[in-house]
Structures are given as structure tokens and as C-alpha cells.
Amino acid sequence: MMFTPDMCSDMTQPDISIIMTAHREGFLAGATGRSVQAAMNHAQAGGLNCEVIVVLDRADPLTGQVLHEVFGASARYVSSDAGDPGQARNRGIEEAHGLCSAFLDGDDLWSENWLTAAWAMSAQRPDAVLHSACNLVFGHRRMIFWHADSETALCELSYMSWLNYWDALSFARTGLYRAHPFRANDLPLGFGHEDWHWNVVTLAAGIPHKPVPNTMHFKRAREGSQMSRVAQVNGIRWPVETALQPSG
């Protein structure tokens, strides 16, 4: 089944809301858009309904033009002046109609089976936040990063005091994202990263984080990104030892 612009227009209750956040990726956003289309085609071939929400967060004209050429009228485009990745995701969640939502940054890629595999696992574990099995990082830095399963003995939660196990390109029930919005980075204060903080907050709320087998995300690392700027300051971290204590 090929993607056509009218596939999402008649859906009243999508299964999955795809939230793509875009800033100043330019022509690279086109490759990301094609990655979304490939994953949608795979999901729709299995009977799933998807909607695409493009959040243009202080996006330059070229990025917006590229994404309009890729998606045309099949996507909903919303503007954001947050200048912050977490707040851009929150804006997308405000617009989401799907039972589940999935995030993708404007210069990253999904494996073709991501939506299909994550949906199947979410049906078994609707309580969980789902991540790719691994990330292949390209660009300014090159590495392979494997996501941990918070429900296994190999996942040491105190490790979150030092480094982050999971990124923000996650898949979960839309209501979960509404109940736990991302906090904005505050670079002058030294607060970040927003996905690290969000992961600790959701863990403290008893929400497991789990990798989806046989899936991969391809993530671009670049100099000058907000992520690299956060890494250059002395970040303020959530008190993990306290946050992960059982309540009561």
C-alpha cells in the first residue's frame, strides 16, 4: 500500500499520532518525512490508521517548504515559538487524536517497522513507554546506543543519576504524554536534558521503559544543537535516589 495524501483526511479516530518536530533541518527534513511515510505504509498495510502532525518550532522557511512538499495536505501543520524540543512535543500532543503517539525529530529516521512493532507491543503493555531496540548515531558523533529494559536486572536505576538510558523518540499512549508533559530546558540555569528529566519522572511514577525488539532509530548528532549546548553547562538533575523511592 502506497501513501497518498488523502489517507489521513477521513480518519476520525487514528490509532497512532505521528508527531514530527521540525526546526531548521532544511533539506534533511525531506529524508525524515520519507522515513515517516515508509513507516506509515508498513503500519497501514497491517490495518493501522495514522495521522501526521508536523510541529514547526521556529522553523526556517526552507524546512517548512520541504515538509509541505513531502506531506502536502495529508499532515496537519502547527506552529510553535517555544524554541525547545520538549515544548514542541507537548504542542504536538495537544493536537493528537490517536490512541498512541510517536515522536520523531526533523533530522532523524525510523526503521520501517517501528510503528507496527511498537503498536503490537503497546497492545500487550499499554502501561509502558516504548523505545527502539537501539540507536545508530551519525553525523558529528558516531555510535550505537542500546536502550535498556527498566524491568530487567540489567537496568540499574541509580545509573540515571549519571547518564540517561533512553531518548525522547518514544511511543506510548497519548494520555500518558498528557499526564506527564515535558519540562522546558533552561540553559542559563543549567537544566537539561528534557528527555532525561522526563524519563526519571515517569520512572518515579511507576511507568516502565521498554525497548521494542528488532527496531532501530537513526539519529543525527550535530555541533551547535540544543543537546550539545546543554552538555556544555553544569546541568541540574532530578534527585534520582529520592524520586525512585517507593511512595508511602
Phi, psi and chi 1 to 4 in degrees:
 res  aa     phi    psi   chi1   chi2   chi3   chi4
   1 MET       -  127.2  177.5 -176.8  -67.5      -
   2 MET   -94.2  149.0  -65.1  -59.3  -65.4      -
   3 PHE   -73.6  130.4  176.9   87.6      -      -
   4 THR  -128.1  153.0   58.5      -      -      -
   5 PRO   -60.2  -21.3  -26.6   35.7      -      -
   6 ASP   -94.5    4.9   60.7  -13.3      -      -
   7 MET   -65.5  -35.8  -82.7 -172.2  170.2      -
   8 CYS   -94.6   -9.6  -66.2      -      -      -
   9 SER   -71.2  -28.3   60.0      -      -      -
  10 ASP  -100.3    3.5  -64.4  -31.2      -      -
  11 MET   -84.7  133.0  -63.8 -174.9  -53.0      -
  12 THR  -100.6  -29.1   56.9      -      -      -
  13 GLN  -134.2   82.2  -66.1 -177.9  -34.4      -
  14 PRO   -63.3  150.3  -15.9   29.0      -      -
  15 ASP   -73.0  -43.5  -62.4  -50.7      -      -
  16 ILE  -130.4  130.8  -57.0  171.1      -      -
  17 SER   -98.2  117.8  -65.5      -      -      -
  18 ILE   -92.2  118.7  -62.2  167.4      -      -
  19 ILE  -112.3  106.7  -61.2  171.0      -      -
  20 MET  -102.3  120.2  179.5  178.7  171.1      -
  21 THR   -99.3  129.0   55.6      -      -      -
  22 ALA  -128.1  146.2      -      -      -      -
  23 HIS  -131.3  -87.2  -52.0  -84.9      -      -
  24 ARG  -134.9   45.7  -54.7 -177.4   66.8   83.9
  25 GLU   -81.8  -17.8  -66.9   82.8    6.1      -
  26 GLY    61.6 -134.4      -      -      -      -
  27 PHE   -63.2  -25.3  -71.8  116.2      -      -
  28 LEU   -61.8  -27.2  -69.3  174.4      -      -
  29 ALA   -63.3  -24.7      -      -      -      -
  30 GLY   -64.1  -43.3      -      -      -      -
  31 ALA   -63.6  -38.4      -      -      -      -
  32 THR   -64.7  -42.7  -59.2      -      -      -
  33 GLY   -60.5  -40.1      -      -      -      -
  34 ARG   -66.6  -33.1  -63.3  -59.1 -177.8 -168.5
  35 SER   -64.4  -41.1  173.4      -      -      -
  36 VAL   -60.2  -45.1  167.7      -      -      -
  37 GLN   -62.2  -41.4  -70.1 -179.7  -31.8      -
  38 ALA   -63.6  -42.8      -      -      -      -
  39 ALA   -67.0  -36.5      -      -      -      -
  40 MET   -65.6  -43.5  -76.9 -175.5   65.4      -
  41 ASN   -58.5  -42.4  -70.4  -20.7      -      -
  42 HIS   -62.9  -44.4 -166.0  -78.5      -      -
  43 ALA   -68.4  -42.7      -      -      -      -
  44 GLN   -69.0  -29.2  -70.9  167.9  -24.4      -
  45 ALA   -64.5  -25.0      -      -      -      -
  46 GLY   -93.2    9.2      -      -      -      -
  47 GLY    94.4    8.4      -      -      -      -
  48 LEU   -90.2  147.9  -62.6  177.0      -      -
  49 ASN  -104.9  134.5  -69.1  -35.6      -      -
  50 CYS  -129.5  151.4  -55.8      -      -      -
  51 GLU  -124.1  152.1   66.2  171.3   -5.7      -
  52 VAL  -114.8  127.1  179.2      -      -      -
  53 ILE  -119.1  118.4  -59.9  166.3      -      -
  54 VAL  -102.4  116.6  176.1      -      -      -
  55 VAL   -97.2  111.5 -179.0      -      -      -
  56 LEU   -92.7   93.5  -62.3  169.2      -      -
  57 ASP   -95.3   99.6 -176.8   36.7      -      -
  58 ARG    50.9   38.0  -63.2 -175.2 -176.8  176.0
  59 ALA   -72.1  144.5      -      -      -      -
  60 ASP   -78.0  160.9   62.4  -21.6      -      -
  61 PRO   -57.3  -37.2  -26.7   35.9      -      -
  62 LEU   -63.0  -43.8  176.7   58.7      -      -
  63 THR   -61.3  -45.6  -59.3      -      -      -
  64 GLY   -62.2  -40.8      -      -      -      -
  65 GLN   -63.8  -44.1  177.3 -175.2  -15.0      -
  66 VAL   -60.6  -45.1  166.8      -      -      -
  67 LEU   -70.6  -34.4  -69.2  173.2      -      -
  68 HIS   -65.2  -35.0  -85.4   86.2      -      -
  69 GLU   -69.7  -33.8  -70.5  178.5   -3.6      -
  70 VAL   -73.4  -49.8  170.6      -      -      -
  71 PHE   -97.7  -24.4  -66.9  115.9      -      -
  72 GLY    57.4 -135.2      -      -      -      -
  73 ALA   -85.2    1.9      -      -      -      -
  74 SER   -77.2  -17.4   65.8      -      -      -
  75 ALA  -107.4  158.1      -      -      -      -
  76 ARG  -100.5  132.8  -77.5 -172.5  -73.9  134.8
  77 TYR  -110.1  125.7  -56.8   88.5      -      -
  78 VAL  -125.1  146.2  -64.2      -      -      -
  79 SER   -98.7  147.5  -63.0      -      -      -
  80 SER  -140.9  139.6  167.3      -      -      -
  81 ASP  -113.9   25.3 -168.2   39.1      -      -
  82 ALA   -73.9  -36.6      -      -      -      -
  83 GLY    63.0   32.1      -      -      -      -
  84 ASP  -146.1  130.7  179.5   87.9      -      -
  85 PRO   -62.7  -41.5   19.9  -31.0      -      -
  86 GLY   -67.2  -41.2      -      -      -      -
  87 GLN   -69.2  -31.8  -61.5  -50.5  -68.5      -
  88 ALA   -64.5  -39.4      -      -      -      -
  89 ARG   -65.5  -42.4  -64.8 -175.5 -158.9  105.4
  90 ASN   -58.2  -39.4  -69.2  -16.7      -      -
  91 ARG   -62.9  -41.3  179.9   71.9 -178.6   91.6
  92 GLY   -63.5  -40.3      -      -      -      -
  93 ILE   -63.7  -34.1  -72.0  -64.8      -      -
  94 GLU   -58.2  -33.0  -70.6  176.0    2.6      -
  95 GLU   -92.5   -8.6  -62.2  -71.7  -27.9      -
  96 ALA   -74.3  136.9      -      -      -      -
  97 HIS  -109.1   -9.6  -62.9  151.3      -      -
  98 GLY   -75.2  156.5      -      -      -      -
  99 LEU   -62.3  -40.5  176.1   63.2      -      -
 100 CYS  -119.2  159.1  -65.8      -      -      -
 101 SER  -131.9  151.1  -69.8      -      -      -
 102 ALA  -136.8  135.7      -      -      -      -
 103 PHE  -103.2  145.2  -65.1  119.6      -      -
 104 LEU  -147.4  129.7 -176.9   62.6      -      -
 105 ASP   -78.2  158.2  -66.0  -19.7      -      -
 106 GLY   -71.1   -4.4      -      -      -      -
 107 ASP  -129.5   20.5   54.5   -2.1      -      -
 108 ASP  -113.8  173.2  -62.7  -24.9      -      -
 109 LEU  -136.8  151.6  -51.9  167.5      -      -
 110 TRP  -105.2  152.0  -73.8  -28.5      -      -
 111 SER   -67.9  149.8   59.9      -      -      -
 112 GLU   -57.5  -31.0 -176.1 -179.5   54.5      -
 113 ASN   -89.9    5.1   68.1  -27.5      -      -
 114 TRP   -58.0  -54.1  167.3 -119.6      -      -
 115 LEU   -63.6  -42.2  -64.6  176.2      -      -
 116 THR   -62.9  -48.0  -53.4      -      -      -
 117 ALA   -68.7  -40.5      -      -      -      -
 118 ALA   -67.0  -38.4      -      -      -      -
 119 TRP   -62.2  -43.8  172.4  -93.2      -      -
 120 ALA   -62.9  -41.1      -      -      -      -
 121 MET   -71.5  -35.8 -172.3  165.6  178.5      -
 122 SER   -64.3  -30.9 -179.8      -      -      -
 123 ALA   -63.7  -32.2      -      -      -      -
 124 GLN   -84.3  -31.7  -59.7  -61.8  -41.7      -
 125 ARG  -131.0   70.2  -67.0  -60.2  -53.5  -92.3
 126 PRO   -66.9  -11.6   24.7  -34.9      -      -
 127 ASP   -85.5   -7.9   58.6  -38.7      -      -
 128 ALA  -104.2  156.1      -      -      -      -
 129 VAL   -94.3  129.4  176.6      -      -      -
 130 LEU  -108.5  144.4  -54.8 -179.6      -      -
 131 HIS  -132.0  162.6  -56.2  -90.6      -      -
 132 SER   -62.7  156.5   61.4      -      -      -
 133 ALA   -61.7  -40.4      -      -      -      -
 134 CYS  -152.5  162.7   69.7      -      -      -
 135 ASN  -113.9  136.6  -73.1  -16.9      -      -
 136 LEU  -105.5  113.1 -169.7  154.0      -      -
 137 VAL   -94.5  131.3  180.0      -      -      -
 138 PHE  -130.6  169.3   63.6   95.1      -      -
 139 GLY   101.5 -129.5      -      -      -      -
 140 HIS   -61.0  -34.6  178.0   59.4      -      -
 141 ARG  -124.6  151.0  -68.8 -177.7  -65.5  113.1
 142 ARG  -129.1  125.3  -60.8 -178.7 -179.6 -177.5
 143 MET  -166.3  164.5   60.3 -177.2  -67.6      -
 144 ILE  -115.1  129.9  -66.3  178.2      -      -
 145 PHE  -124.4  119.6 -176.2   88.2      -      -
 146 TRP   -94.9  131.5  -66.4   88.7      -      -
 147 HIS   -82.1  139.7  -77.2  132.4      -      -
 148 ALA   -88.2  159.7      -      -      -      -
 149 ASP  -102.8  115.5 -173.6  -29.0      -      -
 150 SER   -66.8  -13.0   68.9      -      -      -
 151 GLU   -97.3   10.5  -64.4 -177.2  -45.6      -
 152 THR  -111.7  159.6   67.6      -      -      -
 153 ALA   -67.1  -20.4      -      -      -      -
 154 LEU   -73.6  -13.4  -67.4  175.9      -      -
 155 CYS   -94.9  107.6 -177.5      -      -      -
 156 GLU   -95.5  107.2  175.4   52.0   61.6      -
 157 LEU   -66.2  -25.6  -64.6 -175.7      -      -
 158 SER   -66.7  -17.6   63.3      -      -      -
 159 TYR   -59.3  -26.2  174.6   80.9      -      -
 160 MET   -66.4  -12.0  -64.8  -70.1  -72.8      -
 161 SER   -70.6  -17.8  -65.4      -      -      -
 162 TRP  -117.5  -44.3  -56.0   96.2      -      -
 163 LEU  -143.7  165.3  -71.8  172.0      -      -
 164 ASN   -98.5  134.7 -169.9    7.2      -      -
 165 TYR   -81.5  -29.6  -89.3  129.1      -      -
 166 TRP  -134.8  151.0  -52.7  -78.3      -      -
 167 ASP   -98.1 -171.8   66.6   12.8      -      -
 168 ALA   -94.4   -2.4      -      -      -      -
 169 LEU   -82.0   63.6  -57.0 -171.4      -      -
 170 SER  -102.7  174.8   55.6      -      -      -
 171 PHE  -136.2  127.3 -176.5  108.3      -      -
 172 ALA  -162.3  172.6      -      -      -      -
 173 ARG   -61.2  137.8  -63.8  -61.0  172.5  105.3
 174 THR   -59.5  -36.8  -58.7      -      -      -
 175 GLY   -61.4  -30.7      -      -      -      -
 176 LEU   -65.1  -42.4 -171.7  153.9      -      -
 177 TYR   -67.2  -32.9  -68.4  118.3      -      -
 178 ARG   -70.6  -35.9  -68.9 -160.6  170.6  112.1
 179 ALA   -73.3  -24.8      -      -      -      -
 180 HIS  -131.7   75.5  -58.6  -80.0      -      -
 181 PRO   -69.0  157.8   25.3  -33.8      -      -
 182 PHE   -74.5  143.5  -70.3   89.0      -      -
 183 ARG   -90.7  145.7  176.3  176.7  169.2  179.2
 184 ALA   -72.0  143.1      -      -      -      -
 185 ASN   -65.1  148.0  -74.3  -36.2      -      -
 186 ASP  -131.0   88.6 -171.3  -24.5      -      -
 187 LEU   -65.0  -41.1  -60.8 -172.2      -      -
 188 PRO   -60.1  -36.3  -26.9   37.2      -      -
 189 LEU   -75.6  -27.1  179.0   64.8      -      -
 190 GLY    94.3   18.3      -      -      -      -
 191 PHE   -88.5  125.8  175.8   81.3      -      -
 192 GLY   166.6  166.2      -      -      -      -
 193 HIS   -85.8  155.0  -58.8  -76.9      -      -
 194 GLU   -67.8  -32.2   84.8  -67.5  -24.8      -
 195 ASP   -73.8  -34.9   55.1  -12.1      -      -
 196 TRP   -60.8  -51.2 -170.5  -13.0      -      -
 197 HIS   -58.2  -45.2  172.6  -92.2      -      -
 198 TRP   -62.7  -39.5 -171.0   83.6      -      -
 199 ASN   -63.1  -41.5  -69.1  -25.7      -      -
 200 VAL   -67.7  -41.9  173.0      -      -      -
 201 VAL   -61.7  -44.2  168.7      -      -      -
 202 THR   -70.4  -36.6   49.5      -      -      -
 203 LEU   -60.7  -42.6  -77.3  171.4      -      -
 204 ALA   -63.4  -26.6      -      -      -      -
 205 ALA   -83.9    3.1      -      -      -      -
 206 GLY    85.4   17.3      -      -      -      -
 207 ILE   -94.6  120.0  -61.3  168.7      -      -
 208 PRO   -75.8  153.7   24.5  -30.6      -      -
 209 HIS  -117.3  126.8  -72.6 -114.5      -      -
 210 LYS  -136.8  138.4  -59.3 -175.7   73.2   64.9
 211 PRO   -79.0  148.2   28.3  -31.8      -      -
 212 VAL   -96.8  117.6  179.9      -      -      -
 213 PRO   -56.4  146.3  -23.5   34.1      -      -
 214 ASN    63.4   31.6  -58.2  -46.2      -      -
 215 THR  -125.7  156.9   61.6      -      -      -
 216 MET  -148.3  144.2  178.2  178.9  -73.6      -
 217 HIS  -114.2  145.5  -68.7  163.3      -      -
 218 PHE  -112.6  115.8  -56.4   84.2      -      -
 219 LYS  -118.3  132.9  -61.9 -166.6   62.0  178.5
 220 ARG   -89.5  128.5  177.2 -175.4  175.3 -136.0
 221 ALA  -103.7  131.2      -      -      -      -
 222 ARG  -138.5  151.6   63.5  178.0 -179.3   86.6
 223 GLU   -70.5  143.6  -67.6 -175.2  -73.9      -
 224 GLY    85.1   -0.8      -      -      -      -
 225 SER   -70.2  163.1   67.2      -      -      -
 226 GLN   -62.2  -35.4 -174.7  160.9  131.5      -
 227 MET   -61.0  -43.1 -177.7  173.3 -178.0      -
 228 SER   -69.5  -32.9   64.7      -      -      -
 229 ARG   -68.8  -38.7  -70.9  162.2   58.5 -157.9
 230 VAL   -62.0  -38.9  170.0      -      -      -
 231 ALA   -67.0  -16.1      -      -      -      -
 232 GLN   -88.4   -8.2  -67.2  171.2    0.5      -
 233 VAL  -111.3  165.4  -60.9      -      -      -
 234 ASN   -81.1   94.1  -66.2  -39.8      -      -
 235 GLY   -68.1  146.4      -      -      -      -
 236 ILE   -90.1  126.4  -63.5  174.8      -      -
 237 ARG  -112.9  145.5  -60.0  168.1 -177.3  169.7
 238 TRP   -57.8  138.2 -175.2  -83.2      -      -
 239 PRO   -69.8   89.1   26.0  -34.6      -      -
 240 VAL   -60.6  -42.5  177.3      -      -      -
 241 GLU   -59.1  -34.2  -67.7   80.8   -0.4      -
 242 THR   -81.0  -43.3  -60.2      -      -      -
 243 ALA   -64.2  -32.0      -      -      -      -
 244 LEU   -91.5    4.0  -64.2 -177.8      -      -
 245 GLN   -69.1  139.6  -65.4  -75.5  -24.2      -
 246 PRO   -59.1  136.6  -20.6   31.5      -      -
 247 SER   -75.6  152.9   59.7      -      -      -
 248 GLY    82.5      -      -      -      -      -
